[in-house]
Amino acid sequence: MPGPLEGISVLEFTEVISGPLAGMILSDYGASVIKIEPPWGDSWRYMYKISESESRPFMAYNRGKRNMTLNLKHPEARQITQKLVTDSDVVIVNSSPNVADSLGIGYEQLANINPRIIYCENTAYGSYAGDGYVSGYDLVIQAVCGLIGTESRIDDSGRPEQIWSTPLIDTTSGLNLVASICAALYYREKTGLGQKIETNLLSCAFQLMGMRLVEVESLDKSRNLEFVDDVRNLRKAKLSHKEIRDFYESRQDVAPGNIYYRTFLTSDGALAVACLNDPLREKLLQVLDLEDIRFEIDYDPRAERSMEFGNRLVELAESKFSSRNTDDWLSILFSNNIPAGSIRFKEELFSDDKLIENGFLIDVNHKEQGKIRMTGGLARFSESHLAIKHNLGGLGEHTEEILEEYGFTETQRIEFRNDGIIK
C-alpha cells in the first residue's frame, strides 16, 4: 500500500536540520524527495563526521531521499533547476533573506515556471528580521525567544546554559514545515492554486514556550512592565546575570512541596514521576504513605506554614525514593497507574527490543557505512501505510540518474561536471 503522499515530488534546497527533517518526513509519507546540495555538500555532513562526507547528525535528517549536487551559484545551473521544478509539487528552501532569489530559486522565479508549486521558505526570524537579527540557529533563537532566560539554568560561574541535548526549535520547525506543506497541498487539491509558505524558527520557538507566553492584561500586564523596568535598571547597575536571575526567580509563583512532577534519585539510578491532576497526586501520596496539606480547604501556598511543610514533604519523598531501586519503584508506580519512567541514556535505546519491534527505531542502509540504526516513522496509517525508504544516500549519489531522467544527455552531464556545476 503506497504512502499518503505517493505521487508528490519534492525539491529540497536545504541544509542542517529543519528543512532536511521536513524532507525526510515527507519521504516517509510517500513523497519522492530530491535533496540538492552544493558540490561540497550540506555543512551538516561535516558535523562530527565519521568519514570524508558523512556524519551522524547528517544521517539523522536525510533518510529516504535521492541526493544530487548542484552549484546554484553557477549561471548554467538554472537550466537544471528550471527543468526540475517543472515536474515538482513542493520546493523547500531555508536560507537568509534574499539568498534564494540570488541563486535563481526564489518563489516568483519558480512559480513563473510552475504556478502550482508549493514553495516553503524557512528563515530564522521571518518578518521580525532586522537590526542584526537576520540569520540564526537553534541556540540563538533559544536566547531571543526567552527560553534560556525562563529556564533559568546557570553553571557554577553564573553563565546561562542552553538546552543542548537536542535542537528543540530546529526540530519543531521541521515538523511545522511538514504540517504547513500538507495544508497547502490540500488547499491546492481544492482550488488548483499553488502558493508560497513562509515559516521561521522564532514562531516555532514561541509555540514551544506555549503557556509561558500568555499575558492576561488585567492580571499580568502592569506586573510584566514593572519587571522589564526593574531588569533594565539592574543591568544598568551592572549586576551579574546570576543576581538578575535570582531576582527573576523571586518573582515567580511556585507552589511549595513539588513531589508530583519531577525527577527522583533511587538507590541505583533515577526516575521521573508526572502527576498533573489531584487524583494522581493522591495516588502518589498513598504509595509513599505521605500526607499533603495542599488538599486542605484553607490551604494557602504563600503561607509560611505551607513553605515549611512543602520543604519537609520534599525531603521525605526524596528519602523514600532513594530507599529502593528503580525497577522496584516502577513496578509499584505502574501497578497504581501513576505515570513514571526510568531516566535512560540514549545509548541504552539502541538495544531495546520493543522499540525496534514496533518501529520506533529502524535499520537503514548506507552505501559506505552499512547498517545504520535511527529513528523510525512518526505515525501509523490504517489505510495508507508509511513508505519509509530504507536508504541513506551519499553526496551526489543520484546526480547522474536524476539528470538523465530529466533529459540531459551524457555530453551535457560531462560538461556540467567539468564546469564544476555538479560533482
NORRA-V36855 format. One record per residue. N is the residue number from 1. RES is the residue in one small letter. D_LAST is the distance of its C-alpha to the last C-alpha in Angstrom with 1 decimal. Layout:
N | RES | D_LAST
N | RES | D_LAST
This chain:
1 | m | 35.7
2 | p | 32.6
3 | g | 31.8
4 | p | 33.3
5 | l | 30.1
6 | e | 29.3
7 | g | 28.0
8 | i | 26.6
9 | s | 22.9
10 | v | 21.2
11 | l | 18.2
12 | e | 17.6
13 | f | 16.3
14 | t | 17.6
15 | e | 17.5
16 | v | 20.1
17 | i | 22.9
18 | s | 24.8
19 | g | 22.2
20 | p | 20.4
21 | l | 23.9
22 | a | 24.9
23 | g | 21.9
24 | m | 22.8
25 | i | 26.5
26 | l | 25.9
27 | s | 24.0
28 | d | 27.0
29 | y | 29.2
30 | g | 27.7
31 | a | 25.1
32 | s | 21.8
33 | v | 19.2
34 | i | 15.6
35 | k | 14.1
36 | i | 11.6
37 | e | 10.0
38 | p | 8.5
39 | p | 5.2
40 | w | 8.1
41 | g | 9.7
42 | d | 13.2
43 | s | 15.7
44 | w | 17.8
45 | r | 15.6
46 | y | 17.1
47 | m | 20.7
48 | y | 22.7
49 | k | 19.7
50 | i | 20.7
51 | s | 17.7
52 | e | 14.6
53 | s | 13.0
54 | e | 15.9
55 | s | 19.3
56 | r | 22.3
57 | p | 22.3
58 | f | 18.9
59 | m | 20.0
60 | a | 23.3
61 | y | 21.9
62 | n | 19.0
63 | r | 20.7
64 | g | 20.6
65 | k | 17.5
66 | r | 14.6
67 | n | 11.4
68 | m | 8.7
69 | t | 6.1
70 | l | 7.5
71 | n | 8.8
72 | l | 12.4
73 | k | 13.9
74 | h | 12.9
75 | p | 15.9
76 | e | 14.2
77 | a | 12.4
78 | r | 16.0
79 | q | 16.6
80 | i | 14.0
81 | t | 15.6
82 | q | 19.0
83 | k | 18.6
84 | l | 17.5
85 | v | 20.4
86 | t | 22.9
87 | d | 23.1
88 | s | 22.7
89 | d | 25.6
90 | v | 24.3
91 | v | 21.9
92 | i | 21.8
93 | v | 21.0
94 | n | 21.9
95 | s | 21.9
96 | s | 24.6
97 | p | 26.9
98 | n | 25.7
99 | v | 22.1
100 | a | 21.1
101 | d | 23.0
102 | s | 21.4
103 | l | 17.9
104 | g | 19.5
105 | i | 19.8
106 | g | 23.4
107 | y | 26.0
108 | e | 27.9
109 | q | 24.9
110 | l | 23.8
111 | a | 27.4
112 | n | 28.2
113 | i | 25.9
114 | n | 26.9
115 | p | 30.2
116 | r | 30.3
117 | i | 27.3
118 | i | 28.0
119 | y | 26.1
120 | c | 26.4
121 | e | 25.9
122 | n | 26.4
123 | t | 27.4
124 | a | 29.4
125 | y | 32.7
126 | g | 32.8
127 | s | 35.8
128 | y | 37.1
129 | a | 34.4
130 | g | 35.9
131 | d | 37.8
132 | g | 34.9
133 | y | 34.0
134 | v | 30.7
135 | s | 27.9
136 | g | 28.9
137 | y | 28.1
138 | d | 30.3
139 | l | 32.5
140 | v | 33.3
141 | i | 34.1
142 | q | 36.4
143 | a | 38.3
144 | v | 38.6
145 | c | 39.7
146 | g | 42.5
147 | l | 41.2
148 | i | 41.4
149 | g | 44.7
150 | t | 46.2
151 | e | 45.1
152 | s | 47.0
153 | r | 45.4
154 | i | 45.8
155 | d | 45.5
156 | d | 48.4
157 | s | 47.9
158 | g | 48.1
159 | r | 44.4
160 | p | 43.2
161 | e | 40.7
162 | q | 37.8
163 | i | 37.2
164 | w | 34.4
165 | s | 34.3
166 | t | 32.2
167 | p | 30.6
168 | l | 33.3
169 | i | 32.4
170 | d | 28.7
171 | t | 29.6
172 | t | 32.4
173 | s | 30.1
174 | g | 27.7
175 | l | 30.8
176 | n | 32.0
177 | l | 28.9
178 | v | 29.4
179 | a | 33.1
180 | s | 32.6
181 | i | 30.0
182 | c | 32.4
183 | a | 35.3
184 | a | 33.6
185 | l | 32.7
186 | y | 36.4
187 | y | 37.5
188 | r | 35.4
189 | e | 37.0
190 | k | 40.4
191 | t | 39.8
192 | g | 36.8
193 | l | 35.4
194 | g | 32.0
195 | q | 32.0
196 | k | 30.3
197 | i | 30.8
198 | e | 30.9
199 | t | 30.9
200 | n | 31.0
201 | l | 31.4
202 | l | 34.8
203 | s | 36.5
204 | c | 35.2
205 | a | 36.7
206 | f | 40.0
207 | q | 40.1
208 | l | 39.6
209 | m | 42.6
210 | g | 44.5
211 | m | 48.2
212 | r | 47.9
213 | l | 47.2
214 | v | 50.4
215 | e | 53.1
216 | v | 56.5
217 | e | 57.9
218 | s | 61.5
219 | l | 60.8
220 | d | 57.7
221 | k | 57.1
222 | s | 59.8
223 | r | 59.0
224 | n | 55.3
225 | l | 56.1
226 | e | 58.5
227 | f | 55.9
228 | v | 53.4
229 | d | 56.2
230 | d | 57.1
231 | v | 53.6
232 | r | 53.3
233 | n | 56.5
234 | l | 55.6
235 | r | 52.4
236 | k | 54.5
237 | a | 56.9
238 | k | 53.9
239 | l | 54.4
240 | s | 51.7
241 | h | 49.2
242 | k | 51.0
243 | e | 54.3
244 | i | 52.8
245 | r | 51.3
246 | d | 54.8
247 | f | 56.3
248 | y | 53.9
249 | e | 54.6
250 | s | 58.3
251 | r | 58.1
252 | q | 56.5
253 | d | 58.7
254 | v | 58.0
255 | a | 60.4
256 | p | 61.9
257 | g | 61.7
258 | n | 58.3
259 | i | 58.3
260 | y | 56.8
261 | y | 53.1
262 | r | 51.8
263 | t | 50.9
264 | f | 53.5
265 | l | 53.6
266 | t | 55.1
267 | s | 56.6
268 | d | 53.3
269 | g | 50.5
270 | a | 50.1
271 | l | 50.0
272 | a | 49.7
273 | v | 52.4
274 | a | 52.1
275 | c | 55.4
276 | l | 55.0
277 | n | 58.3
278 | d | 61.9
279 | p | 62.4
280 | l | 59.6
281 | r | 60.9
282 | e | 64.3
283 | k | 63.0
284 | l | 61.3
285 | l | 64.6
286 | q | 66.4
287 | v | 64.0
288 | l | 64.4
289 | d | 68.1
290 | l | 67.8
291 | e | 69.2
292 | d | 67.7
293 | i | 69.9
294 | r | 67.2
295 | f | 68.8
296 | e | 72.2
297 | i | 73.2
298 | d | 73.8
299 | y | 70.6
300 | d | 69.3
301 | p | 66.0
302 | r | 66.9
303 | a | 70.2
304 | e | 70.7
305 | r | 71.9
306 | s | 68.7
307 | m | 66.6
308 | e | 68.7
309 | f | 68.6
310 | g | 64.9
311 | n | 64.3
312 | r | 66.6
313 | l | 65.0
314 | v | 61.6
315 | e | 63.1
316 | l | 64.8
317 | a | 61.8
318 | e | 59.6
319 | s | 62.4
320 | k | 62.6
321 | f | 58.9
322 | s | 58.8
323 | s | 61.6
324 | r | 59.6
325 | n | 56.3
326 | t | 53.4
327 | d | 53.8
328 | d | 57.5
329 | w | 56.9
330 | l | 54.3
331 | s | 56.7
332 | i | 59.4
333 | l | 57.3
334 | f | 55.7
335 | s | 59.2
336 | n | 60.3
337 | n | 57.2
338 | i | 56.1
339 | p | 52.3
340 | a | 51.1
341 | g | 48.3
342 | s | 47.6
343 | i | 45.2
344 | r | 42.4
345 | f | 39.4
346 | k | 36.0
347 | e | 35.9
348 | e | 38.9
349 | l | 37.3
350 | f | 34.9
351 | s | 38.0
352 | d | 40.0
353 | d | 40.6
354 | k | 41.7
355 | l | 38.5
356 | i | 36.5
357 | e | 39.0
358 | n | 38.9
359 | g | 35.1
360 | f | 35.0
361 | l | 32.6
362 | i | 30.5
363 | d | 28.4
364 | v | 24.8
365 | n | 22.5
366 | h | 19.3
367 | k | 17.4
368 | e | 17.8
369 | q | 20.6
370 | g | 22.9
371 | k | 25.4
372 | i | 25.1
373 | r | 28.2
374 | m | 27.8
375 | t | 29.6
376 | g | 30.6
377 | g | 31.3
378 | l | 33.4
379 | a | 35.9
380 | r | 37.7
381 | f | 38.6
382 | s | 41.7
383 | e | 40.6
384 | s | 36.8
385 | h | 35.3
386 | l | 32.2
387 | a | 29.2
388 | i | 27.3
389 | k | 24.2
390 | h | 24.3
391 | n | 20.6
392 | l | 18.1
393 | g | 14.5
394 | g | 11.9
395 | l | 8.8
396 | g | 6.7
397 | e | 9.5
398 | h | 10.7
399 | t | 8.1
400 | e | 9.5
401 | e | 12.9
402 | i | 13.1
403 | l | 12.3
404 | e | 14.8
405 | e | 17.2
406 | y | 17.3
407 | g | 18.1
408 | f | 15.2
409 | t | 16.0
410 | e | 14.2
411 | t | 14.8
412 | q | 13.3
413 | r | 10.0
414 | i | 10.0
415 | e | 11.0
416 | f | 8.4
417 | r | 5.7
418 | n | 8.7
419 | d | 9.5
420 | g | 6.6
421 | i | 7.0
422 | i | 3.8
423 | k | 0.0
